[in-house]
Every structure is written in C-alpha cells, then in structure tokens.
Amino acid sequence: MKKIVCLILVAVMLVGALLVTASCGRSKKLICGVTEYDPMNYRKDGEWVGFDTEFAKAVGEKLGLEVEFQMINWGRKFDELNSGAIDAIWNGFTATASEDGVARIDLCDMSYSYMLNTQCVVVKTSRVSELSSADALAGKTLAAESGSAGEEEALGLAGDNGEIIGVIAQINAFLEVKSGAVDGAVIDLILAREIAGTGDYSDLSIAFELDPEVYAIGFKKGNSLRNDVNKAMVELFEDGTLLQIAKKYGVDDTLLLDTSFGKK
C-alpha cells in the first residue's frame, strides 16, 4: 500500500511540474502581431528586422521574455489580441486613430507613445499637381490597408461619391497606384518615404501629408504587461538604445516619448 501511495505522489508531483513548466514557458514569451512594414517590421533573408522588431527584442531582453513575431491580418488585429493569439500589436500602430468609429485607445490598453507619424497621399508623379489637396480627392478611388488609420482617412477624403479599395498590407497599396487601379493611396509617411520614388515605384510620389499622429503598442485590456513594457521603454530611451536603433533605420527624427499617453 505504501508503495502505491508513493507512486501516486510521484505522479502528482510530475504532473504539477509539467504544468508549472508549461505555464512558465507561456509567461516568458511575448508574441507581437505584425505585418510587413518597412522600416518598422519586415523580413530580410528570412529574418524579421526593422525598428519595431529591434525595439521589441530590446524590451524582451530587459524583461526576460522571448520575443516572437506573428504575421496577422491587420483588419483582424483586435480579434487576434483579444483571443490571446498575440500579446501585443507592435507594428507602427497608430494609437490616435479610430476603428469603425471607436477610438483605438478604447479598444485596447496603450503603451506610452514613442514615435510621431502622419498619413500621406501617394499618387503617380505625373498627377501630383492634379491631386495635391484633400479637395482634389473627393469622389476619387483610393487604396488603403484594411483596418488601418489610412483607411479611416481615405474614407473621409474620397467622400460619399468616392471608392475605397482595401488591401491586406500597406505595401500592396503602392501596386494599386502604379497599376492605375486607383487614383491614389493613403499610407503612413514613414513607409511612403522608404518606397515612393524608388525601385519599382520610382514613378510614384507623395502628393501631400495629413494630420500628425503617434505610434504606441496595443495590449489586451487589463494586461499588466503594458506597465512592464512602459518601464522598459523609458529605460531604453534614457540609455540611448532606442535612438541608436532609430538611427539605424532612418527614423530618429520621428522618435518622441510621451509618458502621459495611454494613461486612464
């Protein structure tokens, strides 16, 4: 009987140890939801690189977290976050935008903001003079990433008589403009500066910029991880790590920490 009891106790202890190990493994991983967005998150030689990529890794190192990047459909980012498929939306996430009329800051918990950005309109260079103002885009056909801040702006610019073509990622909007399928595209300025006027898109230009906005990291409501990330973020700003990463990717002129943002 004693032998049987001992075996049962050993089995219970083993199961408990496995559960603890599994639990710890999950708690020590940070899964970031991203899309292809140069220079924030993009793949080079099969590896994720970019400002937000290195930013997340630097935070993970400070917090003892293994960082993974999960490609998501941007239009379903909040579904991915709330289901637990990802721990954070960390991909040039415009924190000051709305989603179907609801402010994003009401849909998730936001970190401190860390970077300035703005939306801009990209058109064929030959049409810049024709489409260089918001009024000129009324009734036009515009492309924008589905579920993005750009899509929200595009809806306002095109108006009731215009049309919006939703694309799965911002990079695809450039092709829509180049092919002539749309009159223009509303895109993050940081990305547009990298792509418009270069390579396959040498015939595209930024026509004009819209209102300023900020980037932050989105977390599921009530997730205490946000506070830990905020603390690490401040340390990385203060020791110069983030500035060094920003210079590497050419976005140092947009880096700006606002510790008042995201507080409730």
C-alpha positions as CSV (number, residue, x, y, z in Angstrom):
1,M,0.0,0.0,0.0
2,K,2.8,2.4,0.9
3,K,4.4,1.7,-2.5
4,I,1.2,2.5,-4.3
5,V,0.8,5.8,-2.3
6,C,4.3,6.8,-3.1
7,L,3.9,6.1,-6.8
8,I,0.7,8.2,-6.8
9,L,2.5,11.1,-5.0
10,V,5.4,10.9,-7.6
11,A,2.9,11.0,-10.4
12,V,1.1,14.0,-9.0
13,M,4.4,15.8,-8.5
14,L,5.4,15.1,-12.1
15,V,2.1,16.4,-13.4
16,G,2.5,19.5,-11.3
17,A,6.0,20.1,-12.5
18,L,4.9,19.8,-16.1
19,L,2.0,22.3,-15.6
20,V,4.4,24.8,-13.9
21,T,6.9,24.4,-16.8
22,A,4.2,24.9,-19.4
23,S,2.8,27.9,-17.5
24,C,6.3,29.4,-17.2
25,G,7.1,28.8,-20.8
26,R,4.0,30.7,-21.8
27,S,4.6,33.6,-19.4
28,K,8.1,34.0,-20.7
29,K,7.1,34.6,-24.3
30,L,6.0,37.9,-25.9
31,I,4.1,37.3,-29.2
32,C,3.9,40.5,-31.3
33,G,1.3,40.9,-34.0
34,V,2.9,42.5,-37.1
35,T,2.6,43.0,-40.9
36,E,5.3,43.7,-43.5
37,Y,6.1,47.4,-42.9
38,D,9.5,48.7,-43.8
39,P,11.2,50.2,-41.8
40,M,9.2,49.1,-38.7
41,N,8.9,45.3,-39.2
42,Y,9.9,43.5,-42.4
43,R,11.8,40.3,-43.4
44,K,15.3,40.2,-44.7
45,D,16.9,36.9,-45.5
46,G,14.1,35.2,-43.8
47,E,14.5,37.1,-40.5
48,W,12.3,39.8,-39.0
49,V,14.2,43.2,-38.9
50,G,13.2,46.8,-38.5
51,F,12.8,49.5,-35.8
52,D,9.8,47.9,-34.0
53,T,11.4,44.5,-34.4
54,E,14.6,45.5,-32.6
55,F,12.6,47.7,-30.1
56,A,10.5,44.6,-29.1
57,K,13.6,42.5,-28.8
58,A,15.3,45.1,-26.6
59,V,12.3,45.2,-24.3
60,G,12.1,41.4,-24.2
61,E,15.8,41.3,-23.2
62,K,15.1,43.6,-20.3
63,L,12.0,41.7,-19.2
64,G,13.4,38.2,-19.7
65,L,10.9,37.5,-22.4
66,E,11.4,35.5,-25.6
67,V,10.0,37.6,-28.4
68,E,8.2,36.1,-31.4
69,F,6.6,37.9,-34.4
70,Q,3.3,36.7,-35.7
71,M,2.1,37.8,-39.1
72,I,-1.5,38.9,-38.8
73,N,-4.3,40.3,-41.0
74,W,-4.3,43.9,-39.9
75,G,-8.1,44.2,-40.2
76,R,-8.4,41.5,-37.5
77,K,-5.8,42.7,-35.2
78,F,-8.1,43.2,-32.2
79,D,-9.6,39.7,-32.7
80,E,-6.1,38.3,-32.6
81,L,-5.3,40.4,-29.5
82,N,-8.5,39.5,-27.5
83,S,-8.3,35.8,-28.4
84,G,-4.8,35.6,-26.9
85,A,-3.2,34.6,-30.3
86,I,-0.9,37.6,-29.8
87,D,0.2,39.5,-26.7
88,A,0.7,42.9,-28.4
89,I,0.0,44.9,-31.5
90,W,3.6,46.1,-32.2
91,N,3.8,47.3,-35.8
92,G,3.8,51.1,-36.4
93,F,0.4,51.0,-34.6
94,T,-1.3,54.4,-34.9
95,A,-2.7,54.9,-31.4
96,T,-4.6,58.1,-32.1
97,A,-6.8,56.6,-34.9
98,S,-10.3,55.1,-34.6
99,E,-11.8,51.7,-35.7
100,D,-15.3,51.7,-37.1
101,G,-15.9,55.0,-35.2
102,V,-14.5,53.8,-31.9
103,A,-11.2,55.2,-30.7
104,R,-8.4,52.6,-30.6
105,I,-7.4,53.6,-27.1
106,D,-10.9,52.4,-26.0
107,L,-10.4,49.1,-27.7
108,C,-7.1,48.1,-26.1
109,D,-4.7,49.3,-23.4
110,M,-2.0,51.5,-25.0
111,S,1.7,51.9,-24.0
112,Y,3.4,55.2,-23.9
113,S,3.6,56.7,-27.4
114,Y,7.1,56.6,-28.8
115,M,7.1,57.9,-32.3
116,L,5.5,60.6,-34.4
117,N,3.9,59.8,-37.8
118,T,1.4,61.1,-40.3
119,Q,-0.6,59.7,-43.1
120,C,0.1,60.9,-46.6
121,V,-1.3,60.5,-50.1
122,V,0.8,58.7,-52.7
123,V,0.0,59.2,-56.4
124,K,1.6,58.9,-59.7
125,T,4.3,61.6,-60.1
126,S,2.6,62.7,-63.3
127,R,-0.6,63.5,-61.3
128,V,0.9,65.3,-58.3
129,S,-0.2,68.8,-59.4
130,E,-3.7,67.5,-60.1
131,L,-4.1,65.6,-56.8
132,S,-2.2,67.8,-54.3
133,S,-5.0,68.7,-52.0
134,A,-7.7,67.0,-49.9
135,D,-10.4,68.7,-52.0
136,A,-9.0,67.2,-55.2
137,L,-9.5,63.6,-53.9
138,A,-13.3,64.0,-53.3
139,G,-15.1,61.4,-55.5
140,K,-11.8,59.6,-56.3
141,T,-10.8,56.0,-55.9
142,L,-8.2,55.4,-53.1
143,A,-6.4,52.4,-51.8
144,A,-5.6,51.8,-48.1
145,E,-4.8,48.9,-45.8
146,S,-8.0,47.4,-44.4
147,G,-8.5,48.3,-40.8
148,S,-5.7,50.9,-40.8
149,A,-5.6,54.6,-39.8
150,G,-5.0,55.2,-43.6
151,E,-8.4,53.6,-44.4
152,E,-10.1,55.9,-42.0
153,E,-8.5,59.0,-43.6
154,A,-9.2,57.6,-47.1
155,L,-12.9,57.3,-46.4
156,G,-13.0,61.0,-45.4
157,L,-11.0,62.1,-48.4
158,A,-12.9,60.2,-51.0
159,G,-16.3,61.1,-49.6
160,D,-19.7,59.6,-50.4
161,N,-19.1,59.6,-54.1
162,G,-15.6,58.0,-53.9
163,E,-14.5,54.4,-53.5
164,I,-12.0,52.8,-51.2
165,I,-10.1,49.7,-52.2
166,G,-8.9,47.8,-49.2
167,V,-5.6,45.9,-49.4
168,I,-4.2,43.4,-46.9
169,A,-1.0,45.3,-46.3
170,Q,0.2,48.9,-46.9
171,I,2.9,47.7,-49.3
172,N,0.1,46.4,-51.7
173,A,-1.4,49.9,-51.9
174,F,1.7,51.1,-53.9
175,L,0.9,48.5,-56.6
176,E,-2.7,49.6,-56.9
177,V,-1.5,53.2,-57.6
178,K,1.2,52.1,-60.0
179,S,-1.2,49.9,-62.0
180,G,-3.7,52.8,-62.3
181,A,-6.4,50.8,-60.4
182,V,-6.8,53.8,-58.0
183,D,-6.1,57.5,-58.1
184,G,-4.0,57.4,-55.0
185,A,-3.3,55.6,-51.7
186,V,-3.3,56.8,-48.1
187,I,-0.2,55.4,-46.4
188,D,2.0,56.0,-43.3
189,L,4.6,58.7,-44.2
190,I,7.4,56.6,-42.6
191,L,6.7,53.8,-45.1
192,A,6.0,56.2,-48.1
193,R,9.4,57.9,-47.6
194,E,11.1,54.5,-48.0
195,I,9.1,53.3,-51.0
196,A,7.7,56.1,-53.2
197,G,10.2,57.3,-55.8
198,T,12.4,54.2,-55.5
199,G,12.8,50.9,-57.4
200,D,9.7,49.6,-59.0
201,Y,7.8,52.6,-57.6
202,S,10.1,55.3,-59.0
203,D,7.1,56.8,-60.8
204,L,5.2,57.4,-57.5
205,S,5.4,60.5,-55.3
206,I,4.0,61.8,-52.0
207,A,1.4,64.4,-53.0
208,F,0.7,65.8,-49.5
209,E,0.7,65.0,-45.9
210,L,-2.3,64.8,-43.4
211,D,-2.5,65.5,-39.7
212,P,0.2,64.2,-37.3
213,E,-0.4,61.1,-35.2
214,V,1.6,58.9,-32.8
215,Y,2.6,55.2,-32.6
216,A,2.1,53.1,-29.4
217,I,1.9,49.4,-28.5
218,G,-1.5,47.8,-28.0
219,F,-2.3,45.3,-25.3
220,K,-5.4,43.4,-24.3
221,K,-7.5,45.3,-21.7
222,G,-6.2,44.6,-18.2
223,N,-2.9,43.0,-19.3
224,S,-0.3,44.1,-16.7
225,L,2.4,43.5,-19.3
226,R,1.8,47.0,-20.6
227,N,3.2,48.5,-17.4
228,D,6.4,46.4,-17.6
229,V,6.9,47.4,-21.2
230,N,6.4,51.1,-20.4
231,K,9.1,50.8,-17.7
232,A,11.5,49.1,-20.1
233,M,10.7,51.7,-22.8
234,V,11.6,54.6,-20.6
235,E,14.9,52.9,-19.7
236,L,15.7,52.3,-23.4
237,F,15.0,55.9,-24.2
238,E,17.2,57.2,-21.3
239,D,20.2,55.0,-22.1
240,G,20.1,55.8,-25.8
241,T,19.3,52.3,-27.1
242,L,16.2,53.4,-28.9
243,L,17.9,56.4,-30.5
244,Q,20.6,54.1,-31.8
245,I,18.1,51.7,-33.3
246,A,16.1,54.6,-34.8
247,K,19.3,56.0,-36.5
248,K,19.9,52.5,-37.9
249,Y,16.6,52.5,-39.7
250,G,16.5,56.2,-40.5
251,V,13.6,57.2,-38.2
252,D,15.5,59.1,-35.5
253,D,13.8,62.4,-36.5
254,T,10.4,60.9,-35.5
255,L,11.3,59.4,-32.2
256,L,9.4,61.0,-29.3
257,L,8.5,59.5,-25.9
258,D,5.2,60.7,-24.3
259,T,4.7,59.1,-20.9
260,S,1.3,60.8,-20.5
261,F,-0.1,58.9,-23.4
262,G,-2.1,55.7,-22.7
263,K,-3.0,56.5,-19.1
264,K,-6.5,56.1,-17.9
